[in-house]
């Protein structure tokens, strides 16, 4: 390990847990929301894109997953390393600018591979967000306040995912039949949707200049040292009994979190005759409310569980989330109408979201400061690879190759999500049992 060669940028104007720290948490949550708007608006445009580009569900699933995930996971270690060694604020400014520009580029794609490459650009740029954002929050907040700060930050995906559906549906309806000139002339409504969703996000890059790089905080007796990539890999291998189970269990849980928003809109449209506008407004609103409520309830549930499990309540919360979500998911194939299907999908998302802020807080608390960026990028690698890279495609393959009926996508959605939530339980239990020792080692330096 080596001493960092560069001094950190300016410290924040106030201390940990200050009002300014909460402002930063809110702005980072907005950044995450914008990322998810740009990432998820594709899910509402599945059928128009299929029609224009003559694609199958499987090829669409590769746009939803592989194109984004391959670039995301490739760039994750790069951004994780930069977050551990330099200015995390500046990293975010560059990333936001790039992913918004690539979202606009999706709107000018005229064939499958152009769209595939633009989606990869979004994934590559968004890989900066978790390593930089989580590491900053861990330095802006004490361990007692960090779960609540993480819950605010993690509202972003659900606010963003909800608005992607709500405003995406409104934009599709609004631009249909309209005539544009200049660079927008001749674009399909789905293409215009990408342009109008991506361009406003550039204003966020400007707003991030108001964020100050926080001073890094270290455990008692630990110097401000920088670990090499090899040392981080050795650390993860040495602590694999904890990190392996933790990453694996959370990877299975996020199958549900990514699969439901990826395929519920198509399920409601195909099996229950919902229109894009109706599904966008109703499922988008439900996702926004349920996702936000679930994230905010996570720390509250953990405090209740701490009465019985004071040493590992964070990870017990993740177990409860999976146990509650599984029945809602398994019900989906049996839903008899639009509203029962919508409610079941929403409940599944609500319950799974209990886990996210507690898992994020546990990861930061149990990891040395100058490793947090790389360890977070490894965590994001696992969750994104499984959640975005595998889950949508597994559901598409079950629909296309096993059921052989696009209208039965709800069956594959229920099977895959319900099974994933149940299989996560033994892994999360194993991680929970090892968490107190890992936390004690981290606090001792």
N, C-alpha and C positions, 0 to 999 in steps of 0.2 A: 504494500500500500504506500501511497505517496501523498505528500502535502499538496493541496491544490495550488496550481501555479497562478491562478487569477483571483483577484479580490472580487468578492461578491458586489453586485450593483447596490444602489442606495437602499437603505433599510426603510421599512414602513414608518409613517409618521406617528404611529401609536403602537402599544405593545400587544401581546397576545390576548385574544378574546375581546379586543376593543371594538368599538363601533365601526371603525375603519375595516377591521378584519371581517366583520359581517358584510360590509359593502363589497369587499373582494369576493367573499363566498357567493353573494348574489350575482355579481358580474360573471364569475366563473360558471355559475349555473346557467346564465343566459348564453354563454359561449357553448356550453354543452347542448343547450336546446337548439341553437342554430345548427350545430353539427348534426343533430338527429333530424332536423327538418330536411337538410340537404341529403342525408343518408336514406331517409325512409319515404320521401315523397314518391319514389319509384313504386312502392307497394300499391299505391292507389292507381297507378298508370299501367298496371300489368296488361290488361286486355287491349287498350289502345296501342300499346307498343307491340304486342303480339300481332295485332292486325296489320299494322303498318310494315313491320319488318318480317312478318311471316315466321313466327317463332313458336316453339313448343314450351310447355310449362318447365321442362328441364332446362332449356336454354335461358329462360327468364330467371330461373332460380340461380343460375351461374352469374347473372348480372346482380341479383340480390346478394349473393354470397361470395363466390370465388373471386370475382374481379376486384371487389372491395377488400376482401380478407387477405388475399395474396399480397397486395401492396401494403396493407395495414401491418401485417405481421413482419414483413420484410423491413419496414422502416421503424418498427417499435423499438428494437434494441438501439438503433442509431439515436432516436429521440430520447430514449431512456438514459443513454450515456451523456448526451448533451444536457439533459435536465439535472443530472448528478454533478456536473462539472461547471455549468455556466448559468446564464440568466434564463430562468424559466419563463419570465414575463415576455421577453423578446422572442423566445421560441413559440409562444402562443400567438403572438402577433403575426409572425410569418405563416404559421400553420393555418390560421383563420383566413388570411388573404388567399392562400393557395386553394383551400378546399372550396371556397365560394366561387373562385374563377373556374374550377373544374366542374362545379355544378352547372354554371352557365354553359360550359362547353358541352354538357350532356344535351342541352337544347338544340345544339347545332349538329348533332350526330345524325347521319343519314344512312348508316348501316350498323349491323350488330357490333362489329369490331371497333368502330369509332365510339360507340356507347360503352363498350367493355373497357376501353382504354381510359375514357373520361371517368368512369366509376372507379377505376384503379387509382387515378389521380386523387379523387376524394379520399379514398382509403389511406393512401400514403400520407397525405397532409394531416388527416385526423388522428394519426398515430401519435402525434405530439401531445394530445390533450390530457390523457390520464397520467402519464409520467410527470408532466409539468404541473398540472392542476392539483393532483393529490399531494405531491411533495410540497407545494406551496401551502396548502391548507394545513398539513401536519406541522408546519413552522409558524403559521398564523394563529393556531389554536392549541390549547392545552389538551391533554388526553381526555379530561372530563367533558370538554366542549366539542371535541373533534367529531363524535358520532352525529351530533346535531348539525354541525357544519357540513359534514359529508351528506347528510340527508337533504340539505338544501341544494348542494351541488348536484346530487343525483336526481333531483326533480327535473333537471334539464332534459334527459331523454324522454320523459313522459309528457312534459310540456311541449317539447319539440315534436315527438311522435304524434301527439294529439293535434297540434297545429298543422303538421304536414298533411294529415288527413282532412282536417276542417278546411284550411285555406287552399289546399291542393284541389279538393272537390269544388270549391267556389271558383277558383281560378280556371279550372277546366270548363266549368259551365260558362263563366264570364267571357272567355276568349273564343268559345265556339261560335263560329260564324262571323267573327270580327275580322276586318281587313287591316293589315299592317304594312308599312312601307319600310324601305331601307333594309337593314340586316335582318329584320324580323319577317320580312315578306315571304310568304309561302310556307311558313312553319306550321306544323300540325299543332292542335291544342296541347298535346302532351309535351311537345318540344317547348312551346311558349311557357308552360308551367315550370319547367326547369329554369328557364331564364328569369322569370319573375320571382321565383323562390330564392335563387342563388345570389342575384345582384345586391339586394338590400343588406345581406350579411357582411358586406365589405365595410359598412359603417361600424360594425363591432370591432374590427381591427383598430380603428381609430380610438374607440372608447377604451381599449386595453392599455393605451399609453397612460391612463390615469392610475394604473396599478403599479405599486412599488415592489421591487424584489425583496422578499423578507429575509431577515438574517436566519441562518440555519441554527437549529437547536440540537444539542447532542446530549446523550446520557451522561450522568455524572462520571467523571474520570476518563471520558472518551475524547481524544483529540479530533480536530477537524482534519480528517484524512480522507483521501480519495482511493477507492478500491479499483483494482484492475478488473477487466472483464473476466479473466481467469479466476480471480479471487471470489467474484460474485457467483460464478458457476460452481466453484468448490463449496461455497457457503450453502447454496441451494441443494447440492447433492448431499452434503453433510446433514442438513436439516430436512431431508426428503420425507421422513416419517410424518412431519407436519405439513410441509408445503405440497407434497405430492397428493395427499388426501384432500387438502384444502382446495387446491386448483382443480382436482378431478370432480369433487362434489359440487363446487360452484359452476364448473363447466356444464355439468348435467342440468343444473337448475336454470342456467341461462338458455338452454335449449327451448324451454317454455317461453321465456321472455322474448326471444327473437322469433320463434316459430309462430306464436299467436298473432302478432301484428303483421308478419309477412304474409300469412295465408288466411286469416279471418276475413279480410275484405273480400277476397275471391270466394271464400266459402259462403258468405252472406249473399253475394251476388248470384252465384251459380245455384246453390241449393235452396235459397229462400227468396230469390227474385228481388234483391235489393238493388237500387240504382246507385251509380257512383256518387251522386250528390247526397243521397240519403245515407249511404254507408259512411261516406266521408264525414258528414256532420254528426251522425249518431255514434258511430264507433269511435270517431276521433274525439268527441266530447267525453265519451265513456272512458277512453284510454287516458285522457288528460286528467280526469277527476280521480279515477281508480288508481292510476299510477302515482299521482301526487300524494293521495291519501296513504297508499301503501308505504311509500318512502318515508313519510312523516311519522307513521305509526311504528316503524322499525325500532327506533330508540326507545319509544314508550314500552313496547312489548319486551325489549331486552331488559329494561329496568324491572318489569314485573317478574321475568324469569330469574333475575339476579337474586331474588329471595330464596330460590331453591338451588340455583347454579351460579354462585357468586364469582367463580373463577373462569367460567367459559360461557357466560350468557350470550355473548355476541354470536357465537357459532351455533348455540342452541336455537337462537332465533331463526337462523337459516334452515334448521331442521323443521321447525314448526311451519315455516313458509312452504316448504315442499309438501309436507303432509296435508296441509289445507288446500293446496292448489291441485293436487292429483285428482280428487273426486270431480272437481269442476271440469277438468280437461277430459276425463274419461266419460263424462256425460255428453260431450259434444256430438258424437255419432247418433245419439238417441234424441237430440233436440227435435221437437215436433214443429217448430215454427221459427220465424225470424227473431222474435224477442227472447225466447228461451235460449237460442244459440248466442245471441248478443250478450245476454246476462251471464251465461256460463263462461264465455271467453273473457269477459270483463272481470269476473271473480277470480279466474285463474291468474290474471295479471296482477290484481290487487294483492293476493296472498303472496305471490313470489317476490313482490317488491319489498316485503318486510326484511328480506335477507340482505339487500344490497348495501345500505349504509353501514350496517354492522360488519359485514365482510370487509368493506373498504377500510373502515377504521381499524379492524383487527390486523389487517395486512400492514398498515402503516405503523401501528404500535409495536408490532413484533419484528420489525425489520430495521437494521441500522440506517441512520439518516442518509449517508452517502451511497447507500445501495437502493434506496427507495425507488429511484427512477427506473433502474434496470429491473428490479424485482416486480415493480408495477407493470412494466412493459411485458415481462414474462407472463404475469397474470392476465393482462389484456390479450396477449397472444393466445393463451389457452381459451379464454372466454370467447374471443372473437372467432377463432378458428372453429370452435365447436358451435357457438351460437349462430354466427352468420355463415360460416363456410360449410358446415355440415347440416345443421338443422333444416334450413329451407329446402336443400337438395334431397335430404332423406324423405321429407314429406312429399316432394314432387315425384321422387322415384317410386314411393309406395303407391301414389295416385296413378302414375303412368304405367308402371310395370306390374304391380300386384293387383290393384283394384281395377285398372284399365278403364277408368271412368272419371273424367274431370269433375263431374257433379258430386262425386263421393270424397272430395278433398277433406270434408269435415271428419270422415272416418279416420283417414291417415293422420290428421291433425290431432285428434283425440288420443289415438293409440300412442303416437310418438311422444307427445307431451306428458301424458299420464305416466307412461313407463319411465321416462327420464326423471320425473320428479320423485318417483319411488326409489329408483336405483341410486339417487344421490344420498339417501339417508345413511347407509353404513359408512360411506366415505366422510360425510360431515361429522358423524359421531366419532370416528377415529381422529379427525382433526381437532375436534373439541376437547378430547381427552389429552391431547398433546399441547394444546394452546397455552395453558398456564406456565409450563416449563419454558416454552419459547419466549413468552412475554417476560418472564423473570430474567432470562438470559439477555434479552434486548435491553431491559432497564438497568441491568448491572453493567452493560457495556461489554 
